[in-house]
């Protein structure tokens, strides 16, 4: 029984991290007033660009840099469309989703089924991995997971305890006031949008270069939508996002383990569990419930025009 609990909890963390990078990136982007529906597309582009680089160069560090660059390019394009041209953010997000999904499938054709033999391997963290039970769950993970242990508290500190975080929150609430105070609203929105897309791309890399070491078209399997749903459900709070991601990870791993004990139930039923939970989250994050319980940035998805102040 204890080994099952350790397996479930450890697996939940692995799943959660692949969602949390995208979720935190989207949190910063939406805190700045920019809603990006193309999370899944950016994740897929991060996954395929990193994997192609790993196959051809056998250099994990270079692969990770390419992932970040890919995310930055997509973020720059999205910022240009939504901040400079002030295009509808929903339409641009859907366009990025479709474009990223299609382009990743096209670029990845030649490496589909090709083993990279290179990934972020799990390793035991010195000393802490020897703690009974907790060591097996938390401290026998890969480098991207260990990094997330720091990213969540740092994100909380940045948003709620620094001047930059105060400006970020003002950016999503009242950009006109921030502009009147002499801050460059457009540059800040560019920066947070690019950062958000870079984090989304890392989420994709978690799938292709950490959780597995292969590429398959559409391999993120809806994780981008789960991340997007969790941002609103967590009220744009990285700590709450972490708990939500862990819950989804636990549900996903629970379904995988239940197949062993209830083999008569079709596997598709277990695969549906995290997505059913996503639908429930979407329902709770919209409509009257959302209006009563949300902390949605007031300027979210609203283009800023200095002339209309």
C-alpha positions in Angstrom: 0.0 0.0 0.0 2.8 2.4 0.9 4.5 1.8 -2.4 1.2 2.6 -4.2 0.9 5.9 -2.3 4.5 6.9 -3.1 3.9 6.0 -6.8 0.7 8.0 -7.0 2.1 11.1 -5.2 5.4 11.0 -7.2 3.5 10.6 -10.5 1.1 13.4 -9.6 4.1 15.8 -9.1 5.5 14.8 -12.5 2.2 15.4 -14.2 1.6 18.7 -12.3 5.0 20.2 -13.2 4.2 19.7 -16.9 1.1 21.8 -16.4 2.4 24.3 -13.9 5.1 25.9 -16.1 2.4 26.8 -18.6 0.0 27.8 -15.8 2.5 30.2 -14.2 3.4 31.7 -17.6 -0.3 32.3 -18.3 -0.8 33.7 -14.8 1.8 36.4 -15.4 0.5 37.1 -18.9 -3.1 37.5 -17.6 -2.0 39.5 -14.6 -0.6 41.9 -17.2 -4.0 42.0 -19.0 -3.1 39.7 -21.9 -5.1 36.5 -22.3 -3.5 33.8 -24.4 -5.7 30.9 -25.5 -2.9 29.4 -27.6 -1.2 27.7 -24.6 -1.5 24.3 -26.1 0.0 25.4 -29.4 3.0 27.0 -27.7 3.5 23.9 -25.6 3.6 21.7 -28.7 6.1 24.0 -30.4 8.3 24.0 -27.3 8.1 20.2 -27.2 9.0 19.6 -30.8 11.7 22.3 -31.1 13.4 20.9 -28.0 13.2 17.4 -29.2 14.4 18.1 -32.7 17.4 19.9 -31.3 18.1 17.0 -28.9 18.0 14.4 -31.7 20.4 16.3 -33.9 22.8 17.8 -31.4 22.6 15.4 -28.4 23.0 18.5 -26.2 20.3 19.0 -23.5 21.4 22.5 -22.6 21.2 23.7 -26.2 17.8 22.0 -26.6 16.5 23.9 -23.6 17.8 27.2 -24.9 16.0 26.4 -28.2 12.8 25.8 -26.3 13.1 29.2 -24.6 13.8 30.9 -27.9 10.8 29.2 -29.5 8.6 30.5 -26.7 10.1 34.0 -26.9 9.4 34.2 -30.7 5.8 33.1 -30.2 5.4 35.5 -27.3 6.8 38.4 -29.4 4.4 37.7 -32.3 1.5 37.4 -29.9 2.4 40.7 -28.2 2.8 42.4 -31.5 -0.7 41.3 -32.5 -2.4 42.1 -29.2 -0.5 45.0 -27.8 0.7 46.9 -30.8 -2.0 46.1 -33.3 -4.6 45.7 -30.5 -6.2 42.7 -32.2 -8.8 40.7 -30.4 -6.9 38.4 -27.9 -9.4 35.5 -28.2 -9.1 35.4 -32.0 -5.2 35.7 -31.8 -5.0 33.0 -29.2 -7.1 30.6 -31.2 -5.0 31.4 -34.3 -1.8 30.6 -32.3 -3.3 27.4 -31.0 -4.1 26.2 -34.6 -0.9 27.4 -36.0 1.3 25.9 -33.3 -0.5 22.6 -33.4 -0.2 22.3 -37.2 3.4 23.5 -37.4 4.6 21.2 -34.6 3.1 18.2 -36.4 4.7 19.2 -39.7 8.1 19.9 -38.2 8.1 16.8 -36.1 7.3 14.3 -38.9 11.0 13.4 -39.4 11.6 12.7 -35.8 8.4 10.9 -34.9 9.4 7.6 -33.5 13.1 8.5 -33.5 14.7 7.9 -30.1 16.7 10.9 -28.8 18.3 8.9 -26.0 18.5 12.2 -24.1 16.2 13.6 -21.4 16.1 15.3 -18.1 16.7 12.2 -16.0 15.5 11.8 -12.4 18.2 11.9 -9.8 18.2 11.6 -6.0 18.7 15.0 -4.3 21.6 14.7 -1.8 20.5 14.1 1.8 16.9 15.0 1.3 16.2 12.0 -0.8 17.0 9.8 2.2 14.0 11.1 4.2 11.5 8.2 4.6 8.5 8.4 2.2 8.9 12.2 1.5 12.3 11.6 0.0 10.9 9.1 -2.5 8.1 11.4 -3.4 9.7 14.8 -3.6 13.4 14.4 -4.0 13.9 11.7 -6.7 12.7 13.9 -9.5 14.2 15.6 -12.6 15.9 19.0 -12.7 12.7 20.7 -14.1 10.7 19.5 -11.2 13.3 20.7 -8.7 13.3 24.1 -10.4 9.5 24.3 -10.0 10.0 23.9 -6.2 11.7 27.3 -6.3 9.6 28.9 -9.0 6.3 28.7 -7.1 7.5 30.6 -4.0 9.5 33.0 -6.1 6.4 33.8 -8.2 4.3 34.4 -5.0 7.0 36.7 -3.6 7.4 38.6 -6.9 3.6 39.2 -7.4 2.7 40.0 -3.8 5.9 41.3 -2.1 7.8 43.4 -4.6 7.3 46.8 -6.4 7.5 45.0 -9.7 4.7 42.7 -8.6 2.6 45.7 -7.6 3.2 47.2 -11.0 2.2 43.9 -12.6 -1.1 43.8 -10.7 -1.8 47.4 -11.6 -1.0 46.6 -15.2 -3.9 44.1 -15.3 -6.2 46.3 -13.2 -5.7 49.9 -14.4 -3.1 50.3 -17.1 -4.1 54.0 -17.5 -3.1 54.8 -14.0 0.2 53.0 -14.5 0.8 55.0 -17.7 0.0 58.2 -15.9 2.6 57.4 -13.3 5.2 57.3 -16.1 5.5 53.5 -16.7 5.7 52.0 -20.2 2.5 49.9 -20.3 3.3 48.6 -23.8 6.8 47.4 -22.9 5.7 45.8 -19.8 2.9 43.9 -21.6 5.4 42.8 -24.2 7.8 41.5 -21.5 5.2 39.5 -19.6 3.6 38.1 -22.7 7.0 36.9 -23.9 7.9 35.5 -20.5 4.5 33.7 -20.4 5.1 32.0 -23.7 8.6 31.0 -22.7 7.1 29.2 -19.7 4.5 27.5 -21.9 7.2 26.2 -24.2 9.1 24.8 -21.1 5.9 22.9 -20.2 6.0 21.3 -23.7 9.7 20.4 -23.1 8.6 18.7 -19.8 6.5 16.3 -21.9 9.0 15.5 -24.6 12.4 15.9 -22.8 11.5 14.9 -19.2 8.4 12.8 -18.8 9.3 10.9 -22.0 12.1 11.0 -24.6 10.1 10.8 -27.8 8.0 13.0 -30.0 4.5 12.3 -31.1 2.1 14.8 -32.8 -0.3 16.3 -30.2 1.5 14.6 -27.4 0.6 17.4 -24.9 -2.9 15.9 -25.0 -4.8 18.9 -23.7 -2.5 19.9 -20.9 -2.5 23.5 -22.2 -6.3 23.7 -21.7 -5.9 22.3 -18.2 -3.3 24.9 -17.4 -5.5 27.7 -18.8 -8.5 26.5 -16.8 -6.4 26.3 -13.6 -5.3 29.9 -13.9 -8.8 31.2 -13.5 -9.8 28.6 -11.0 -6.8 29.5 -8.9 -7.7 33.2 -9.0 -4.4 34.0 -10.7 -2.5 32.8 -7.6 0.6 30.6 -8.3 0.3 28.8 -4.9 -3.4 27.9 -5.6 -2.4 26.9 -9.1 0.1 24.4 -7.7 -2.5 22.7 -5.6 -4.9 22.6 -8.5 -2.2 21.0 -10.8 -1.4 18.5 -8.1 -5.0 17.5 -7.9 -5.2 17.0 -11.7 -2.0 15.0 -11.5 -3.3 12.8 -8.8 -6.5 12.2 -10.7 -4.5 11.3 -13.8 -2.2 8.9 -11.9 -5.1 7.4 -10.0 -6.8 6.5 -13.3 -3.6 4.8 -14.6 -3.3 2.7 -11.4 -6.9 1.8 -11.3 -6.5 0.0 -14.6 -4.4 -2.6 -12.7 -7.1 -3.3 -10.1 -10.2 -2.8 -12.4 -9.1 -4.1 -15.8 -12.7 -4.7 -16.9 -13.3 -1.0 -17.2 -12.2 0.4 -20.6 -9.0 2.4 -20.5 -10.7 5.3 -22.2 -12.7 5.8 -19.1 -9.6 6.3 -17.0 -8.1 8.6 -19.7 -11.2 10.8 -19.5 -10.9 11.5 -15.8 -8.6 14.6 -15.8 -10.5 16.1 -18.7 -13.8 15.6 -17.0 -12.3 17.5 -14.0 -11.2 20.2 -16.5 -14.8 20.7 -17.7 -15.9 21.0 -14.1 -13.2 23.6 -13.5 -14.3 25.6 -16.6 -17.9 25.6 -15.3 -16.9 26.8 -11.9 -14.6 29.4 -13.4 -17.3 31.0 -15.6 -20.7 32.5 -15.2 -22.2 33.7 -12.0 -19.9 31.6 -9.8 -16.9 33.3 -11.3 -18.3 36.8 -10.9 -18.9 36.1 -7.2 -15.6 34.4 -6.3 -13.0 35.5 -8.8 -10.1 38.0 -8.6 -10.0 38.5 -12.4 -7.9 41.4 -13.5 -10.2 44.2 -14.5 -8.3 45.0 -17.7 -7.9 41.3 -18.8 -8.2 40.9 -22.6 -8.9 44.6 -23.0 -6.5 46.4 -25.4 -4.9 49.6 -24.0 -5.1 52.8 -26.0 -3.4 55.8 -24.6 -5.6 58.1 -26.6 -8.8 56.8 -24.9 -7.7 57.6 -21.4 
